[in-house]
Amino acid sequence: MGEFVGIDPRWAQEVIRRMEAGKGVLGRTRPGLDAAIDEAGQDWAGHRGTTAMRRAWEFYHESQQDLKWRVDTLEQLVPVRERGMLTGTFPFGSETEAVLAAERTAHAILRALDQPPATGAEAAPKTATAAEAGDGQASDEEAGDVVERALAGAEGRTGDPAFAAALLATLGPDAFTRLLSGQAAADTGGPADDAVPAGGGSVGGRVPAEAFASAERTGRLGDEWYELVDSAPAGVLTNLVTLAGQSGAMLNRVATGLLARPPASGWSPRALIQAYEGDPLAFQQLLAEHRDEARVLLDAAAGDPGCAEPLASAVHEALKPGAGVDGLRERAWRTVVRGLGATLEIEDR
C-alpha cells in the first residue's frame, strides 16, 4: 500500500508551470555557456561547466513528472471534484512501482490467453512470481482462473493512471478487446457481434474498462486506442462505457460511432442510454451537436419498452432548467422534440 497524500491541484499545477519556466531558462542559457567554455578553454574559471545546469534541469523534469503523477492519481481517486486540498491513499508509493505492478498483471493475463505482449511492450519481468507471470501453459479452464485472479488483484489500482496506462500498453488492443468481448458474452449469454471469446469472468471487462477511463482522462492513451474505439465490435464498445464511467468526450465518441453503423441484429440502445443517465451533460451535448446520431438513438429507444424509464430519466437530467449550457440545452430540446414528438412523455420531476 502506498502513502497518504494531500495536494491542492491548482497550486501543484502552478509549481509545475514554474518548473517548466525554469527548465526553459536553463535550456536557453546552456548553449551560450557551452560556447563560452569552449572559447575560453583552459582559462575557464569554473570546474563543473554545464553539469550543474543539466542536473538542475533533470531535477525540475523529474519533479514535474512525479508531481503530475500525484495530481492525476488524486483526481482519479477522489470521486467528487472539489476545490482546494484533495487527499487520498495511493495504491503505490511511486509511478515506477505502479508501472512494474501493471506489467506483471498484464503478463499474467497474456500468458493465460496465450498471447504475446503488445508491440513495444516490455517482456515479462524477471522478478514476476509464477502466479503473476504464469507457470507454463495452462488449460482453457485454468487460463480463465488465472485471468480472473490477475484482474481481481488489479481492482482498486486502476485509479492510478500510471498503472492503468502501463496495463493497457502491455496488454495491447487485441487482448483488451478479448477481455471486453468475454464480458459481453457473459452479459448476453453469447458472444457479442464479431467478439473473440475470452475467459475474463466477472471482472474481465470491468478492470480493463476502468483502466481505459483512468488513462484516457489523464491523457495517457496512444493513438491506437482511439483507432480501436472507432472500429471495435458493438458489444465491446457498449461494455467499455457501461462497465466504467468514461469521460463525456469518450462516451460521445463511442456513441456517435456506434449509432452511425448499421444496427446489429438484436441490438438494444438500453445500455448506452443507461451510460448517459450517469452523464447528463454528455447526453445534452450529443443531443445538441450530433443530431443525426441522437435521432437514431431516440428512434431505437422508442421501439424498445425497456428503454422508456432510463430514457425519460436521461432526457430529464440533460434538459432540466440550469443543466449545462443554455444554448446547448435549447438545441438539445429541439432534437428531442423533432426526434420523438409525442411518443415520449417527459415527466417534470
C-alpha positions in Angstrom: 0.0 0.0 0.0 1.3 3.5 -0.9 1.3 6.6 1.1 -1.4 9.0 2.2 -1.2 12.1 0.0 -2.7 15.6 0.2 -2.3 18.1 -2.6 -4.1 21.2 -3.8 -4.1 20.5 -7.6 -4.4 24.2 -8.5 -1.2 25.2 -6.7 0.6 22.0 -7.8 -0.1 22.9 -11.4 1.3 26.4 -10.7 4.5 24.8 -9.3 4.7 22.6 -12.4 4.4 25.6 -14.7 7.1 27.5 -12.7 9.5 24.5 -13.0 8.8 24.4 -16.8 9.8 28.1 -16.9 13.0 27.3 -15.0 13.7 24.5 -17.5 13.3 27.0 -20.3 15.8 29.4 -18.8 18.3 26.6 -18.3 17.8 25.3 -21.8 18.3 28.8 -23.4 21.3 29.6 -21.2 23.2 26.3 -21.7 24.2 26.6 -25.4 25.7 30.1 -24.8 27.5 28.9 -21.7 28.9 25.9 -23.6 30.2 28.1 -26.4 31.8 30.5 -23.8 33.5 27.5 -22.1 34.8 26.2 -25.4 36.1 29.6 -26.4 37.9 30.1 -23.0 39.5 26.7 -23.0 41.9 26.3 -20.1 41.2 29.8 -19.0 37.7 28.9 -17.9 37.5 29.5 -14.2 34.7 27.0 -13.4 35.3 23.3 -12.9 31.9 21.7 -13.5 30.9 23.5 -16.7 27.3 23.0 -17.5 27.0 19.7 -15.5 25.2 21.6 -12.7 22.8 23.1 -15.1 22.0 19.8 -16.6 21.4 18.3 -13.2 19.2 21.2 -12.3 17.1 20.7 -15.5 16.8 16.9 -14.7 15.7 17.7 -11.2 13.0 20.0 -12.4 11.9 17.5 -15.0 11.7 14.5 -12.6 9.9 16.6 -10.0 7.4 17.7 -12.6 6.7 14.1 -13.6 6.3 13.0 -10.0 4.0 15.9 -9.1 1.9 15.4 -12.2 1.5 11.7 -11.4 0.4 12.5 -7.9 -2.1 15.1 -9.0 -3.5 12.9 -11.8 -3.8 10.0 -9.3 -5.6 12.0 -6.6 -8.0 13.4 -9.2 -8.9 9.9 -10.2 -9.2 8.6 -6.7 -11.4 11.4 -5.3 -14.9 10.7 -6.7 -16.2 14.2 -6.4 -14.1 17.1 -7.8 -13.6 19.7 -5.0 -11.7 22.9 -4.9 -8.7 23.1 -2.6 -6.9 20.3 -0.9 -7.6 16.7 -2.1 -6.5 13.7 0.0 -6.2 10.0 -0.6 -4.2 6.9 0.0 -2.3 5.9 -3.1 -2.2 2.2 -4.1 1.5 2.6 -5.0 4.4 4.5 -3.5 5.8 5.7 -6.8 5.0 5.9 -10.5 7.7 3.3 -11.2 6.2 0.9 -8.7 2.8 1.3 -10.4 4.2 0.6 -13.8 6.0 -2.5 -12.7 2.9 -3.9 -11.0 0.8 -3.3 -14.1 3.3 -5.0 -16.3 3.3 -8.1 -14.0 -0.5 -8.2 -14.1 -0.7 -7.8 -17.9 1.9 -10.5 -18.5 0.0 -12.9 -16.3 -3.1 -12.3 -18.4 -1.2 -12.6 -21.7 0.3 -15.9 -20.6 -3.1 -17.2 -19.8 -4.5 -16.1 -23.1 -1.5 -17.5 -24.9 -0.9 -14.1 -26.5 2.4 -12.2 -26.8 2.8 -8.7 -25.3 1.7 -5.7 -27.3 4.3 -4.4 -29.8 6.8 -2.3 -28.0 5.8 -3.6 -24.5 8.5 -4.9 -22.1 9.0 -8.7 -21.9 7.7 -10.4 -18.7 9.7 -9.0 -15.8 12.2 -11.4 -14.3 11.0 -10.5 -10.9 7.5 -11.8 -11.6 6.4 -14.8 -9.5 5.0 -17.9 -11.0 1.4 -16.8 -10.1 2.0 -13.4 -11.6 3.7 -14.3 -14.9 2.1 -17.7 -15.4 4.0 -21.0 -14.9 3.8 -22.9 -18.1 0.9 -23.2 -20.5 -2.5 -23.6 -18.7 -5.6 -25.4 -19.8 -8.5 -23.3 -21.0 -10.2 -23.7 -17.6 -7.1 -22.8 -15.7 -6.4 -19.9 -18.1 -9.8 -18.4 -17.2 -8.9 -18.7 -13.5 -5.5 -17.1 -14.0 -7.1 -14.2 -15.8 -9.7 -13.8 -13.1 -7.2 -13.8 -10.3 -4.9 -11.3 -12.1 -7.7 -8.9 -12.8 -9.2 -9.3 -9.3 -5.7 -8.3 -7.9 -5.8 -5.2 -10.0 -9.2 -4.0 -8.6 -8.7 -0.7 -6.8 -5.5 0.0 -8.6 -6.7 1.4 -11.9 -7.3 4.8 -10.2 -3.5 5.2 -10.5 -3.2 6.4 -14.1 0.4 5.2 -14.4 -0.8 1.7 -13.5 -3.8 2.0 -15.9 -1.7 3.2 -18.8 1.0 0.6 -18.3 -1.6 -2.2 -18.1 -3.2 -1.1 -21.4 0.2 -0.6 -23.1 1.3 -4.1 -22.2 -2.0 -5.8 -22.9 -2.4 -4.1 -26.2 -5.7 -3.5 -28.1 -6.1 -7.2 -29.1 -6.0 -8.6 -25.6 -8.1 -5.7 -24.3 -10.8 -6.5 -26.9 -10.7 -10.2 -25.9 -11.3 -9.3 -22.3 -14.2 -6.9 -23.0 -15.6 -9.5 -25.5 -15.6 -12.1 -22.8 -17.6 -9.8 -20.6 -20.0 -9.2 -23.5 -20.6 -12.9 -23.8 -21.1 -13.2 -20.0 -23.7 -10.4 -20.1 -25.7 -11.6 -23.1 -25.4 -15.3 -22.8 -23.4 -15.5 -26.1 -20.6 -13.6 -27.8 -21.1 -10.1 -29.0 -21.0 -9.4 -32.7 -17.5 -10.1 -34.0 -16.3 -10.8 -30.5 -13.5 -13.1 -29.7 -14.4 -15.4 -26.8 -12.2 -15.0 -23.7 -12.2 -16.1 -20.1 -12.4 -12.7 -18.5 -15.1 -13.6 -15.9 -16.9 -11.2 -13.7 -14.0 -8.7 -13.5 -12.8 -9.5 -17.0 -14.3 -6.3 -18.6 -14.6 -4.0 -15.6 -10.9 -3.7 -14.7 -9.8 -3.0 -18.3 -12.7 -0.5 -18.8 -11.7 1.3 -15.6 -8.1 1.3 -16.7 -9.1 2.8 -20.0 -11.1 5.5 -18.3 -8.3 6.4 -16.0 -5.7 6.6 -18.7 -7.9 8.5 -21.1 -8.9 11.2 -18.6 -5.2 11.9 -17.9 -4.1 12.0 -21.5 -2.1 8.7 -21.4 -3.8 6.8 -24.2 -1.9 6.3 -27.5 -3.4 6.8 -30.9 -4.0 3.1 -31.3 -6.6 3.2 -28.6 -8.7 5.8 -30.3 -8.5 3.8 -33.5 -9.8 0.8 -31.5 -12.8 2.9 -30.3 -13.6 3.7 -34.0 -13.5 0.0 -35.1 -14.2 -2.3 -32.2 -17.3 -4.6 -32.1 -20.5 -3.1 -30.7 -20.6 -5.3 -27.7 -17.1 -4.4 -26.7 -17.8 -0.6 -27.0 -21.1 -1.0 -25.1 -19.2 -2.7 -22.3 -16.5 -0.1 -22.3 -18.9 2.7 -21.5 -21.2 0.8 -19.1 -18.7 -1.2 -17.0 -16.8 2.0 -16.1 -17.7 5.7 -16.3 -15.8 7.1 -19.2 -15.3 10.8 -19.8 -18.1 12.7 -21.6 -15.9 13.1 -24.7 -15.2 9.4 -24.9 -18.8 8.4 -24.2 -19.9 10.6 -27.1 -17.2 9.3 -29.4 -18.3 5.7 -28.7 -22.0 6.6 -29.1 -21.6 8.5 -32.3 -19.5 5.7 -33.8 -22.0 3.0 -32.8 -25.0 5.0 -33.9 -23.5 5.7 -37.3 -23.2 2.0 -38.0 -25.9 -0.3 -39.4 -27.6 -1.7 -36.3 -26.6 -5.2 -35.3 -29.3 -7.9 -35.1 -30.9 -7.8 -31.7 -29.0 -4.6 -30.6 -30.7 -2.6 -27.9 -29.8 1.0 -27.0 -30.6 0.4 -23.3 -27.0 0.1 -22.1 -26.0 3.2 -24.0 -28.9 5.2 -22.5 -28.0 3.9 -19.0 -24.5 5.2 -19.5 -26.0 8.6 -20.4 -28.1 8.5 -17.2 -24.8 8.8 -15.4 -23.5 11.7 -17.5 -26.4 14.1 -18.5 -24.1 16.8 -19.7 -22.6 14.4 -22.3 -26.1 13.5 -23.3 -27.0 17.1 -23.7 -24.0 17.6 -26.0 -24.9 14.5 -28.0 -28.5 15.8 -28.5 -27.3 19.3 -29.4 -24.3 18.6 -31.6 -24.8 15.2 -33.1 -28.5 15.4 -34.2 -28.5 12.5 -36.7 -26.9 10.0 -34.3 -29.1 11.3 -31.5 -32.3 10.7 -33.5 -31.1 7.2 -34.3 -30.8 6.6 -30.6 -34.2 8.1 -29.8 -35.9 6.2 -32.5 -34.4 2.9 -31.4 -35.3 3.7 -27.7 -38.9 4.5 -28.7 -39.3 1.0 -30.1 -37.8 -0.8 -27.0 -40.2 -0.8 -24.0 -37.2 -1.5 -21.7 -35.8 1.9 -22.6 -38.7 4.1 -21.5 -37.7 4.7 -17.9 -33.9 5.2 -18.4 -34.5 7.4 -21.4 -37.0 9.6 -19.6 -34.6 9.9 -16.7 -31.6 10.7 -19.0 -33.6 13.3 -21.0 -34.9 14.9 -17.8 -31.4 15.3 -16.3 -30.0 16.6 -19.6 -32.7 19.2 -20.2 -33.9 20.3 -16.8 -33.5 24.1 -16.1 -30.0 25.1 -15.3 -28.4 21.9 -16.6 -25.3 22.5 -18.7 -25.1 25.5 -21.1 -28.2 27.4 -22.0 -27.6 27.4 -25.8 -26.7 23.6 -25.9 -29.8 22.8 -23.8 -32.1 24.7 -26.2 -30.7 22.9 -29.2 -30.9 19.6 -27.4 -34.6 20.3 -26.7 -35.2 20.8 -30.4 -33.6 17.5 -31.2 -35.8 15.6 -28.7 -39.0 17.3 -29.8 -38.3 16.6 -33.5 -37.0 13.1 -32.8 -39.7 11.8 -30.6 -42.6 14.1 -30.9 -45.5 12.9 -28.9 -44.0 9.4 -28.4 -42.1 10.3 -25.2 -43.7 11.9 -22.3 -41.0 13.7 -20.2 -42.0 13.9 -16.5 -41.4 17.2 -14.7 -39.7 15.7 -11.7 
